[in-house]
């Protein structure tokens, strides 16, 4: 399929959903059209790049990615759809985790109000996990790198998850350390 055909199909999906489709929406809708999903993955390096090319990136404020709050079946609050997908998966798979713990409670000399997305207890070991969902935004990227550096300074391992991981891997692959 041509780029134009893929873009046209994306707009059909957008109109059908009445919002910007998430990557998950695209995967689900494109399952019956493997060629489209394969072509989309090969031609654009990320969904963000695809949206930028379509001049739809600034419309994300009205999409499932921003300004929406999701609650899992156990009532855990998530600030993005991807965060919801991850948290829901952790719940469904009975993974022992804590959500939104203040950095000042886990890092030395941290007096910020930053919070870590998840802490997983597995095999008597704590795993600190951050999802950097808006890494393509300059200001967010600076804050993300500061978080990563702060963990390094404290000799603590941080598991980093990015939108590309959510697009290219299953949650089973991302969280393979708990299997």
N, C-alpha and C positions, 0 to 999 in steps of 0.2 A: 504494500500500500504506500501511497505517496504521503509526504508530510501533510499536505492539504487534506487528504482523506482522513488521516488520524485526527487532525485538528477539528475537522467538521464533526467527526464522531464524538469528540470530547464535548463540543458545544451541544450536541444532541443530549448527551448524558447530563450536562449542566442544566439544561432546560427541563429535563425529566425530573431531576432532583430539586430544582428551584434553588440551587446554591452551587458553589464551587465543589466539584467532587473531591473527596479525599483519595489518597492512594489506595486505600482499602476499597472504596467505592469502585475505583477503576479496575482493581484486580477482580472484584466480584462480577462486575458487569462485563469485563473483557474475557472472562473464563471461556465463554463460548466462542470467542473470537481471538484465538491464540495469536494469530498473525498480527493483530493490532497491538496487543500487549507486548509482544516480542519486539515489534518495530518501535514502539514508544520507548522501551527500555534501552534500545540500542542507539537511538538518535539523540536523546537528550541526557545529559549527565545526571540530572536530578529533576524531580518534579518542580522544584523552585525555578530552575532554568526554563523548563517548559512553560510555566506560568508567566515568567518574565517575558519570554518571547511572544506570548499571546497578549501582553499588556494586562494581565489579570492579577498580577502579584499584589498590587495595592488593594484589590478587592477581597483579599483574604480576611480583612477585618470582619466581613460579614459571612465568613465561611465557618466550617466546622473546626478550623484550626485556632481561631482566636475569639476572645470575648464570649466563650461558651464554657459552661461548667458541666461536667459529667459526674454522675455518681454511679459507683459500681453496685452490684446487687447487695453488697454488705455495707453500703452507705459511705464508702470512701470517696472523698472529693478529688476530682482530677481537673486540671486546668487546660488540658488539650485532649483531642481525640486519641492521639497516639499514647499519651500518658494513661488514658482510660483503657486502651487495648492492653497495655502492659500490665496495669494493676489488675484488671479483670482476669488476665491469663494467670497471674500469680495466685489470685484467689481460687480460681477453678482448679489449679494444680496443687492446692494446699501447700504452697510455699510459705514458710514462716518469714514475714517481712513486717517492717514498720515504714510508714510513709511520712514524709515531710518533717524530718528531725532537724532542728536548728544546728547549723555548723558549730555554733559556740558550745554546743553540748558534746561535740565529738572531736573538734580540733582545738589544739592549745592556742591560747592568745587570740581567739577569734571572738569579737564582740559585735558581729554583724547580725542582721536578721535574715541572712540567707538560709535556705533549707535544702537538705539533700532529698532527692526524689524518693529513693528507697534504700533501706538497709535490709539485707537478707542474712538471716542466720542459717548457715548450712554447715554440717559437720563441725560444729563448735567453732566456726569461723565467721566473722562479720564481713560482708561484702557490701561496699558502698557503691551506689549506682546513680548516675545522673543521665537524664535524657536531655540532650542539647538540640531541641526541636527547631530553634530559630537561629541556628549557627550561621546562616547566610546574612544575617543582619549585623552590621558593623558594631553597634553598641553592645548587643547581646554577645557577640563573639568575644569582645574584650572581657566581659564579665565571666564568660565560660572559661577562658584561658586563665583568669585569676583563680577560679575555683580549682582548676587542674593543678596550677602551681601551688596553691595552698595545701593540697593533699600531698604533693611531692615534698614540700618543706617539712611536713609532719611524718614523712616516711610511711605514708598510708597509700594503699593502692585504690584507685578510683576506676570503676568500670564505666566507660563512656559509651553511650549509645547515641547515634546520630540518625537523622531522617533516612540517609542512604542505607543504614543497617535495617531499618524497618521496611524498606522497599525491597532489599535484596535477600534478606534472611527471614527465616521463620523465628518466632519467639522461642521455639525449642532450641534453635541454633544459637540465638543470642544468649540464652540462659542455660547453655549446655553444662555449665559448672554445677548445676543443681540436680542433674539427672543421675 
